[in-house]
Each structure stands twice: as C-alpha cells, then as structure tokens.
C-alpha cells in the first residue's frame, strides 16, 4: 500500500515503514536506545530527504521511548532522580552542541565531521563494551561473582546525592558532566544519544544495567521532544504522516523489546548492544572508505 | 486602417500556417494520500488552412517540466583514505521533473540552434550561469544531475514516444512519478519540419496536494508551533496507547 507523504513529497510503502518502526522499536525497548542512529540511515536509503528523516525520526523516538518507559515504570526500573540530573546536563549540552554545530556548518564539511564522530564514538564504545561483557560472561560461566561496585576517585567528589533505585550514593557532578557531553554529541550528530548514554551510565556511573535502560529512555523522551519542536518550527521538516507510520510499529516494538530485555541477563544485553553498535560503525566506516557508486551528489537549494 | 492590419495579419499568417489544437486527459493532478504516480495523456491535432506542404514530414516534440529550483551538486574525492566532498557547483535552475517526448530521434527532429532558442532537450532545460573558477570541468556537474535524475525517472527522454497520424493527429503519454513536487507543470508542444520549429503551444498541468495532504502541509508552514505540538501529542498518545493495550491483555 503506497502512501504519499505531505512534507517529504514522496510516495512510500506503508507496510515497509510499519515493519521498520517495529524492528527499531524492539531494539529501543531492549537496550534503552532511541534507535535514531539506526533508523535515520534506513530512511535515507528508502529515499526520504535527509532533513525530513532526521526531524521525523526525533518525533518517532518520543513515541517509542514513551511506550518503553511506561513498561519500565511498571517494573520500577526507572531512576527518576538520576534521569532528571542527566536531563539537566543534557539540555545544557544540547544548547552548547547547537552552537558547535552552527560553527562547523560555517566551516563546511559538517557531514564528514558527523560521520567521523559516529565512526570514532561507535567504534570505541562498541569495542570496549564488547570486550567487557565478553569478560563478564566468561567470569560468570566460571562461577566467580563479578565485582561491579568499585570505590574510586568519583566517590570523593562533593554534592553527594542518594539515587535509591540505582543503589548509588555519589556526587551529582559526574552525572551532570555525562549529561552535558552526551547532549553536545546528540545535538551534533542529530540523535537522542541513548547509545552513548547507556554505556556511560553503566561504566562511568556504575548503574545497574536493568535500571539504565528505563532511565535512558526517560531522558531521551525530553531531548527528542525538544528536537522535534525545534525542527518543526524552524525547518518545517517534521512529516507527521511518516511519523505516524513509524511510531505505530515503534510503540508496539518497544513493548515487546522491554519484555525481551527484562528476561535477558545483563551481560547478554550488553554484548548484543555492543555488536549492534559495532555493526553500524562498520557500515559507516565502509561508506567512507569505499568509492561511492556516484561521486556526485545533489542537494536541494543553493547557498 | 483596419483593412491594412487585416492584410498584414494575412501576410504574416503563412509563418504559422500549421497550428496546434490540444487536448489533455487531465489538466489537474491531485495528490491524495494514496497518490502513486499518474499518467497524463497529451493529444492534439494540427490545424492548417493550406494543404500539407511537401518535403520533410511534420514532427512533434512535447515537453513537460515541473517547478524549477536551484540545486547544489557536490563531488567527492578520496583524501587521506576517505571519500570527502571536495567541490560543489550551484545549478541556478533545474526542473524537479522534465520529460521530452518526440516523434523521431531528437537529433533528427530538432537542430541545435532551435534547441538553444527554445531550451527543449534535457541539458538545455537546466540553467547554470557560472561555476566557480576553481572548479574544472563544470559540465561534469550538469551531466551528473541529469544522470542521477534520469535514474530516478525524474528526467525522461522518450524518443519516438509521440505517435503522429497523417501529419495531423498526435498523441503521447507522460508518466509522472510518485515522488512529485507540487506546482505548475509547464507543457509545451513544438511542431518541427527539417529541424526547425514552425509552431509552438504552451499550457500547464496543475499538480496540487488536496484534502488531508493539503491541510497538513499548510498547517506545518503556517502554524508550525501547533503542528509540532500535535506531532508530539500523537507520539505520546500512541506510546501510552500501546502500553495500555499490552497491560490490559497482560502480555
């Protein structure tokens, strides 16, 4: 069934979009990532103009994250206090990121920088996670209990706060810094930042994997809602028909994903996320290294 | 006085001795939610006062062009092992859609001078005033846009696509793709003999979004804040709805 999208000005297969939304929704519920870093390239691939894809994707992530977070609320796996602290940092970071983005745009080559950013971050994060969770799986199969809570310099910082759900009593400075950094990256790369936030929460803040997913989704809702409004009012690139098609699949996928995620072991969850992150990284690196099918590309508008 | 004018017109007439009378299967294309491309049948007849002239037969060229816009064409090159955009050329005017249908191979029915004058063939329909001095072989950029758009059926060259009957009746069918931009689609008909245009006629096909498409498009431009909030409300409602359904059925 073909449907014409009013803003993207292209006709697409409705079932294809429902399916794509569903798959990305499952991943979103399982891992606490928004899925923007997967969906946006897929939308490019089926011919949606990049500006519309990025903006509409933000709107779809609001829906699937909201659906996912409700499922996590029911299981009490959302740390609202931590989420709020991260969000404050995130919004500050996003504002800074927009400034950085505009500066880079003026210099040209912003596309390349975004792609390099992706490759480097995805590669490093994915690689580290993969090694860590592989080690964790090996240890548990040997029977030794993994020691997760370590006392390090982070615990010496002031402004301590108790995060009951995460079982942490740490300073608010590290979460705020993590929030700011993720916010900057999210704004530059045009994604919710879940795939950076999740590993940061696990490894830098030492939060339990189960809580991380719900908390990440909680803060993604606000970041992407903000992004949607920004795109809708300044670039007019949010395609509501496309969003509806994607989010119908997405919200159901998120519910299913949450249920799969809860049943899985933390290490398995982490290693799957690591593989996914590395796969996307590999694809992007491949595109940069291999000669494109056409060295010319067309962009609408002059300058 | 009037007599002189009439006499003058009569004298001038032989230049347009053959004229086009045109019909369109539709002069309006409505983009609805289920829009998936559209065929437009263009047909017509040649009206003439005198008998058919001797010599080369009458040929017909039909062009349909969508709204023009400026585009930037970029070229990648390998630098430090990765593919990077290195230069760009701005094309001032490139139609979003362009189809040329002819009754015989284009080179046979139209000479270069006339092509330049009426901007009929695809490369002539694209206007590029000047490439930056730094860019060599700017023509490659124009060729690139033609190649890329031809691949996606946005640019079509339909040689022998027009059928002409007894040098009088002609018809062709132009397929408008599903990815169609709104606007006025200028339709031109040229009658040629031995490569020279002897008569031309212009009309337009109106391509418009209607119904829900129109409403959403207008809203996104004119009340963008409300549109953004509506998008968010739908997202939140859908997220909550899915969660509620799963809860009710205890999945």
Boltz contact constraints between the chains, C-beta under 6 A:
constraints:
  - contact:
      token1: [A, 2]
      token2: [B, 36]
      max_distance: 6.0
  - contact:
      token1: [A, 3]
      token2: [B, 33]
      max_distance: 6.0
  - contact:
      token1: [A, 4]
      token2: [B, 31]
      max_distance: 6.0
  - contact:
      token1: [A, 4]
      token2: [B, 33]
      max_distance: 6.0
  - contact:
      token1: [A, 4]
      token2: [B, 35]
      max_distance: 6.0
  - contact:
      token1: [A, 6]
      token2: [B, 213]
      max_distance: 6.0
  - contact:
      token1: [A, 6]
      token2: [B, 216]
      max_distance: 6.0
  - contact:
      token1: [A, 6]
      token2: [B, 217]
      max_distance: 6.0
  - contact:
      token1: [A, 7]
      token2: [B, 220]
      max_distance: 6.0
  - contact:
      token1: [A, 9]
      token2: [B, 181]
      max_distance: 6.0
  - contact:
      token1: [A, 10]
      token2: [B, 179]
      max_distance: 6.0
  - contact:
      token1: [A, 11]
      token2: [B, 36]
      max_distance: 6.0
  - contact:
      token1: [A, 11]
      token2: [B, 178]
      max_distance: 6.0
  - contact:
      token1: [A, 59]
      token2: [B, 231]
      max_distance: 6.0
  - contact:
      token1: [A, 59]
      token2: [B, 235]
      max_distance: 6.0
  - contact:
      token1: [A, 62]
      token2: [B, 235]
      max_distance: 6.0
  - contact:
      token1: [A, 63]
      token2: [B, 235]
      max_distance: 6.0
  - contact:
      token1: [A, 63]
      token2: [B, 238]
      max_distance: 6.0
  - contact:
      token1: [A, 63]
      token2: [B, 239]
      max_distance: 6.0
  - contact:
      token1: [A, 66]
      token2: [B, 236]
      max_distance: 6.0
  - contact:
      token1: [A, 66]
      token2: [B, 239]
      max_distance: 6.0
  - contact:
      token1: [A, 67]
      token2: [B, 239]
      max_distance: 6.0
  - contact:
      token1: [A, 67]
      token2: [B, 242]
      max_distance: 6.0
  - contact:
      token1: [A, 67]
      token2: [B, 243]
      max_distance: 6.0
  - contact:
      token1: [A, 70]
      token2: [B, 243]
      max_distance: 6.0
  - contact:
      token1: [A, 112]
      token2: [B, 84]
      max_distance: 6.0
  - contact:
      token1: [A, 225]
      token2: [B, 232]
      max_distance: 6.0
  - contact:
      token1: [A, 229]
      token2: [B, 228]
      max_distance: 6.0
  - contact:
      token1: [A, 232]
      token2: [B, 224]
      max_distance: 6.0
  - contact:
      token1: [A, 232]
      token2: [B, 227]
      max_distance: 6.0
  - contact:
      token1: [A, 232]
      token2: [B, 228]
      max_distance: 6.0
  - contact:
      token1: [A, 233]
      token2: [B, 224]
      max_distance: 6.0
  - contact:
      token1: [A, 233]
      token2: [B, 225]
      max_distance: 6.0
  - contact:
      token1: [A, 233]
      token2: [B, 228]
      max_distance: 6.0
  - contact:
      token1: [A, 236]
      token2: [B, 220]
      max_distance: 6.0
  - contact:
      token1: [A, 236]
      token2: [B, 221]
      max_distance: 6.0
  - contact:
      token1: [A, 236]
      token2: [B, 224]
      max_distance: 6.0
  - contact:
      token1: [A, 238]
      token2: [B, 231]
      max_distance: 6.0
  - contact:
      token1: [A, 240]
      token2: [B, 216]
      max_distance: 6.0
  - contact:
      token1: [A, 240]
      token2: [B, 231]
      max_distance: 6.0
  - contact:
      token1: [A, 243]
      token2: [B, 231]
      max_distance: 6.0
  - contact:
      token1: [A, 247]
      token2: [B, 235]
      max_distance: 6.0
  - contact:
      token1: [A, 247]
      token2: [B, 238]
      max_distance: 6.0
  - contact:
      token1: [A, 251]
      token2: [B, 238]
      max_distance: 6.0
  - contact:
      token1: [A, 251]
      token2: [B, 239]
      max_distance: 6.0
  - contact:
      token1: [A, 251]
      token2: [B, 242]
      max_distance: 6.0
  - contact:
      token1: [A, 252]
      token2: [B, 242]
      max_distance: 6.0
  - contact:
      token1: [A, 255]
      token2: [B, 242]
      max_distance: 6.0
  - contact:
      token1: [A, 255]
      token2: [B, 246]
      max_distance: 6.0
  - contact:
      token1: [A, 288]
      token2: [B, 82]
      max_distance: 6.0
  - contact:
      token1: [A, 288]
      token2: [B, 83]
      max_distance: 6.0
  - contact:
      token1: [A, 292]
      token2: [B, 76]
      max_distance: 6.0
  - contact:
      token1: [A, 292]
      token2: [B, 83]
      max_distance: 6.0
  - contact:
      token1: [A, 295]
      token2: [B, 75]
      max_distance: 6.0
  - contact:
      token1: [A, 295]
      token2: [B, 76]
      max_distance: 6.0
  - contact:
      token1: [A, 296]
      token2: [B, 73]
      max_distance: 6.0
  - contact:
      token1: [A, 296]
      token2: [B, 75]
      max_distance: 6.0
  - contact:
      token1: [A, 296]
      token2: [B, 144]
      max_distance: 6.0
  - contact:
      token1: [A, 297]
      token2: [B, 74]
      max_distance: 6.0
  - contact:
      token1: [A, 298]
      token2: [B, 71]
      max_distance: 6.0
  - contact:
      token1: [A, 298]
      token2: [B, 73]
      max_distance: 6.0
  - contact:
      token1: [A, 298]
      token2: [B, 145]
      max_distance: 6.0
  - contact:
      token1: [A, 298]
      token2: [B, 148]
      max_distance: 6.0
  - contact:
      token1: [A, 299]
      token2: [B, 72]
      max_distance: 6.0
  - contact:
      token1: [A, 300]
      token2: [B, 71]
      max_distance: 6.0
  - contact:
      token1: [A, 302]
      token2: [B, 70]
      max_distance: 6.0
  - contact:
      token1: [A, 302]
      token2: [B, 72]
      max_distance: 6.0
  - contact:
      token1: [A, 302]
      token2: [B, 90]
      max_distance: 6.0
